[in-house]
């Protein structure tokens, strides 16, 4: 393997469209890029994805001589990439709410089977972050738990299931993105914690996952000033990647970067410098996920740095050796796609419905929900892409409309953050037997919680039940007025709607539990 091919093994590229783009062909040919990452923009349906992955493997193999890692962020819940004709499992915190670690393993098994049939051999999941900050805009219910020990147990169950299936998984975002109030897609967060504090909380799931044999860990674009005094994020820090992850935690697997286009890198350091510094710091593969001029500038910078001796040659060769060793073990997973019967796929879909049902959680465990009655009124916003990590929501799916049609009620689609005039208009609803509101990150959009209070007042005046369903993070429920019935659905999806509809139709019961989080309104109330 020549130098150019070695460099290419440390690069992963994204592209636009559902076919291999000419720009991707050119970049792979010129820079011998050895890995690919897929997003929703690339995925139309299962058969198209399978054909695409076959075409990608043919391209990369012909140009590099090696099989590609084809990666995807298929976490479950609010971060899924697979289309509707495939099975998307519940997210991390939802699975933990079920109270059964075997459900985290089951979700991983379902995901592995789905990825195998379309030829994707690397899943950038599970999330190992401990979401201890209720104001965190990007992690939230992507984390298994605000409790580090619980997060570790559920994450390890997923890791072991992925390993048993033969799919390469990846824990993220090292050394922890849970205690931020800033999204690194949009800015540069900082976590000002000592090593002892990190050891006591953030690093607990990472240590456990490493012991469980996790093959890859993704870096975070976050400043940790007490660990790395230079103003550089973990992705670019030798102290964090070599000192903490490799030496202190004894991690032997692959270190992968988060997307290098994220503003935390692009705005503060520039992608070319960020990529060079990340590779020098110990990242094995850098991810350049979008077609933009800075991608080629970054690739040129990487090659120039190699030629200038910027990288330690022994470390660079060891990195390539690690990548090839992991490819030998994992890259053949699903190669060419796996043929399955329609019955096998449908069985997974039914199993996933049962799994989703088990995640629904009332605010007060054991308390049965009120009855809708014959003329319920439903209110709630459309889903929005809360962060760049989130999946793009289905434009045609409306919580309020869906439930009104299912339960023969009336509805109002509300603004994400309604003002006083909009709230007054919404509360002048027709006569109803109950009021049901869906919130979507209401803890970050105060107008939603003001609407909750206004609807509660109407319900009290009319002496009818009032119910609030949290359609993303459960922290909305901690802010509910006293006496309001709350339930966590965890995600804005038709499968979660079907699950909660079964509860109110009396064909299913609630068994999930919402985790406590320090600093929440519920804890301090």
N, C-alpha and C positions, 0 to 999 in steps of 0.2 A: 504494500500500500504506500503510494507516494505521499508527499507532504500535503498536496492539495486535497487528496482524498481523506487524509487524517483530519484536516481542518473541517472538511465537510461533514464528518461524522458528529461534530460538536455543534451543528446548526440544525434548527427545525424551522420550517417556513409554513406560513399560511397563505391563502389565496382567495380570490373572489369567485363566486359562481359555482354551479353544480357540475361543471366539467373542468378538466385540467386546463388552466389558462395558459396562454402563450407566454405570459410573463413568468409563470412558475416554471415552465419548460426551459426558458432561457436561463433563469437563475440556477436551477438544478444543474443544467449542462455546464454553465460557466463556473459555478462555485462548488459543484459536487456535493450540494446539500443532501445529507443522508436521512432526514426526518421531516415529517409533515404533521401539522395540526389542523383539525377540522372544526368548524363552527356551524351554527344553524344555517348560515348563509350558503353552506356547501351541501346541505342535506335535504333532499326532496322526499324520498320514500326509500323503503328498505332495498328494493331491487336496484334503484339508482345508486345508492351508497355502495352497495356491493360491487357494482361495475366500476364506480369511481375509485374505490380502494384498489381494485385489480389494476386499473390504469396507472394509479400512483405508484404501486409497487413495481410495475414494469418500467416506468420512467426512472425511478430511483435506482433500481437494480442495474439497468443498462448504463447509467452514468457513473455509478459508484462501485458496483460490484457487490453490494451488500443489500440485504433486505432493510426496508425502512421501518422505523417506529412510526406508526400512524396514531396520533394522540387525539383525545377528545376529553372535554370537561363534562363527564356524565355523573354528576354527584347524586342526582335525584332531587325531587322537590322543586325548589325555585331555580336551580341550575341544572338544566337538562338540554341536550342538543338533539336528541333523537326525535324524528317526526311522529305524527299521531298514529301511523300504522305500526309503530313499534311500542314496546312497553317501557314506560318511564316510572321508576319506583318512587316512593316517598323520600323526602330528604332526611338528613342526619338527625336533627332534633325531634322530628316527628317519629322516627324509628325508636329513638330513646324514650319518647313519651309512652310508647307501647309497654315499656317495662320489661321487655324480653330481648336479651342480647342476641338470641337466635334470629330475631327479625332483621337485625343488621346484617347477619350472615346471609339470610335468605334474600335480602335485597341485592347483596353483592352477587349472589349466584344468578339471580334473574338478569342483572346487568351484564354479567360476563357472558351468559348465553346469548343475549341480544347482540352484544358486540361481536361475538364469535361468528354469528351467521352473516355478518356484513363485512368482516375482514378488518376490523379495528383491533389493534393489539396492545394499546396503551391507554389506560384510563387515569386521568389526572384527578383522582379521588382516592381515599376519603379526606375530608377536612379534619385536621388534627387540632385546630385552634380551639381554645377555651373561651367561649363568648361571655366574658365576665363584665362587659360594658353594655348596658341596655341602649346606649346612644350609638352603638356601632352601626353604621349605615350599610356595611358591605358583607359582614359575616352573619350575624344574627342566627337564624334557624338553620344555616348551613353547618353550624357547629353541633356536635352531638349533645353538648351540655355546658352550662356555666360551671359545673363541678369538674375539676381536672381528673379525678379518679373515675367518674362515670364516663367522661369523654374518652378516657383511655380504654376502658372495658369495651365500649361499643365500637370504637375505631378498630381495636384489635380483632374483634369478631369479623368485621368487614375485611380487614387485611388478610386474615387467615383464609377466608372464603375465596377471595380473589387469587391468593397464592395456590390454593387447591385446584382452582379452575384453570390455572396456567396463564391468567391474564396479568400483565404487568400493571400494578397500581402505583399511586404516588401520593404521599401525605403532604399536606400544605397548611399554612404558609410559614415556614420556619424563620425565626424561632417563636412566632406567634403573632397573629393578626387580631386576636380577640379583644384586646384592651385598647382599641383605638376608637376615636370618634370621627376619623377622616378616612375616606376611601382612597386607597393608593392608586386607583385608576385615574383619579382626578387631582390628587395633591400628594405631598410627601408627609406621611404620618410619623409620629415619634412615640415610642414607648419608653418612658424614663424609669426603668426598673433595674435593680441590681441583679447580679447573677444569682444570688440566693433567692430573691423574689421570683425570678424566672424558673429556677429549679423547683420551687414550691408549687408552681401553678402551670405556667405556659409549657414547660418542658416535660411535664408528667406524661401526656399522651405520646410525645415524640420518643421518649425513652422506652415506653411500653411497645410502641409500634416497631422500633428498631429491634427490640428483643423478640418480637413476633415475626421478624423477617421481612419487613417492608423493603421492597427493592429500590424505591426512589423517593426522594423528598424534594419539594419545591421551595424555593426561597421567597422571602417577602421583600418588597421595596419599602422598608420601614427603617427609620433611625432608631438605634438602641445606644444612646450616648454613654451609658454606664459600662457597656461592653466594648463598643467601638467609638473611641473619643474623636476620631476623624469624622467629619460630617458626610458620611457615606452610608447608604442603606445596607441591610444584611446581604443583599444580592451582590454587592461589590466589596464586601468586607472579608479579607483573609482571617481576621480574628474570629469572626462568627462562623464562617464556613469551614476553614481548616482547623482553627483552634477549638471552637465549641462543638461543631457538628462532627467533624472527623476525629479529633483527638479526645475531647472530653466525653462525647457520647458514643464514640467508637463506631460510627456509621461507615459501612463499607460499600453501600450501594451508589446509585447515580444521584447527583445533585442537579436538579433542573431549575432554570430560572422561571419566574413569572414572566408574563408578556413584557418585552422590553419597550413596547410602544406606550406603556402606561405613563401618565403624566409625572408620576413620582420620579421616573428616570428621564423621560424625554425633555421635560421642562427644566429640570434642575441640573442635569449632567449632559444631556444629549445622547441619543441612541448609540452613535458610534463609540463614544468614550465609555458609555455604560456597558456595552457588549464586551469591549476589550478588558475593562476592569473586572467584569463578572467572571470571564474566563480565567483571568490571572488570579482571581481570588479563590477559585476552586470550583466554579460551576462547570459541570460536564457538558451540558447542552443548553444553549441560549435559544429562546423562542421569539421569533420575529413573525408576528401573526397576521399582519396586514400588508397588502401591496401598497407601498408608498416609497417616495424617493429615498427616505432615510434608511430603508432596508438595504438597498444596494450600497449606500454610503457606509453602513455598518459592516457589511460583508467585506468591503474594500479595506476598512480599518482593521478588521480582524486579520486579514491576510497580510497587510502591511506590518502589523504587530508581530506576527509569526516571523516574517522575514527579518525584522529588526531585532529579533531575539528578546522581545518583551516577555515571552512566556518561558518559564523553566522547562527545558526540553524533556527532562525525566517526568515531571508532573504532567506535561501535555501528552506524552506517550502513554503514561499510566491511565489518563482519562480516556483516551481512545481505546485502550485495552479493556477498561471497565465497560465501555459502551458495547464493544464487540462481544464481550463475555455475556452481557445481559441480552444482547440480540440473539446469541446462540441459544439462550434459554427461553426467551419470550417472543421473539419476532415471528415465529411460525404460527403463533396463535391465530386461528381463523384465516390463515393465508388462503386466499381464493374464495373465502366464505364457506359457511357450513350449511349443508342442506338439511332442512327440518320439515317435518310434516306440519300442515295447518293445525292439526290437533295438538301438537306439542307447543306451538306458539300460543294457541288459545288457552291451553292449560296454564301457561305462565301468566297470561292476562288475568285469568280468574284468580290465580293465587295472589297476584298483585292487588286485586280488588279487596281481598280478605286482609291483606297486609295494610292497605290504606285505612280500612275500617278500624283496625286495631290502634291506629295512631290518634284518632279523634279524642280530644281531652277537654272535659269541663273545667271551668275555673275552680269550682268547688267539687272535689272528687266525691263521687257517690250521689251527687244531687241530680235528680232526673230533670230533663228540660221541660219547660212549659209546653202546653199544646198550642199549635198555631190557630186553631179554630177555622171556620169556613171562609173567612175573607181576610187573610193576612196581608200586611203591607211590607214590602221589602225596599230597602234603600242601601245604596253603596256605590262606590266609585268603580270605574273600569280599572283593570290592572295596568300598571305602568312598569317600565324597565327601571327598577329602583337603583341599580348600579350597572356598570358595564359588564359585570360578571353574570348578571341575571340573564335568564332566557328572555327572548322577545315574547311578550304575551300575545295570546290569540286575540286579534282585534275584534273578532265577532263574538267573543265570549263575555257576557255581562252577568255578573252575579245576580243583580236585582231582577233582570228580565228572566233569567233561567229559573229562578225560584218562583217567580210570579206565575210563569207558565206551568211549572210542575204542580204548584199548590193552588192554582186558580185564584191568584191574588192580584193586587195592584202593585205598582213599583215606581221608583224614581231613581234614575242614574244620577248620582251626585258628583259634584266636583271633587277633586282629590283633596283640596284644602278650602272648603267652602267659607265664604264670608258671611256677615250677619244677614245681608239681604237674601242671599241664596238659602241660608238656613231657614229664614222666615217663610220662604216659598215652599221649601220641602215639608215643613211641619204642618202646612195647611193641606194635609192629605185628606182623601175621602175617608168615610167611616171604615174602620177595620176591626177585626177580631183580635189582632195582635200586631206588634211592630217588630220587624227583624232588620237589624242593620249589620252590614258587612264592613269591617274596617280593613284598610290596607296600609300598614305602617302608620297607624294613627298616632303612635307615640312620637313620630317625627313630623306629623302634619296636624297641628293643634286644631285647625278648623274641623277636622273629623271628630275630635273628642268634644268640641263645643256642640256639634250636631248630635252626638250621643246624649249629652245632657239635655238638649232641647227636646229630643224624642222621648227621653225618659220622663220629662215633665208632662208631655202629652199623654203618654201611657198611664201615668198616675192619675191624671185628670179624668181620663176615660175608663180607668180601672180595667185595663187590658194588659196582657203580658208584654214585656219588652225583652228582647234577646239580642245579644251582640255576638257575631261570629268573626273571629280574627282570621283574616285570609292570608296572612303572611307570618310576621313575627307575633308571638303571644303577648309581648309586653303591653300591647294595647289594652289587654284585659285587666292589667294591674291598675289602670287608670279609670276603671268603670265606677260610676256612682254606686253607693251601697244598695244592695238589693237587686241589682241588674244581673240577669243570668248570662254568663259568658262561656264561649266554647272556642277552642283552637282548632282550625282546619289546616294550618301550616302552609297551604299553597292555594293559589287561585287557578284551579284546574277543574275540568269536568269530572275527573275521577274523584276528587275530594268533594265536589258538590253531590255526586251520586251517593257517596258514603254518608254524608250528613243528612241527606234526604231520607235515607233508610232509617236513621235514628228517629226523625220526626214522623215517619210513617209507621213506626212501631215495630219494624222488622230487624232492628239492630240495637245494641246497647253500647254505652260509652264505657271504655275501660282504660283510656289513656290518662296520664298525669302530666301537668305542666310543670317544668322545673322552676325552682326558685332562683332568683338572681339578685346578688347584693346590689344595693343602690336603686332597686326598683321601687315604684310607688307602692306596690303591694307590701314589700318588706317594711317600709318605713311608715305605712299607714297606721 
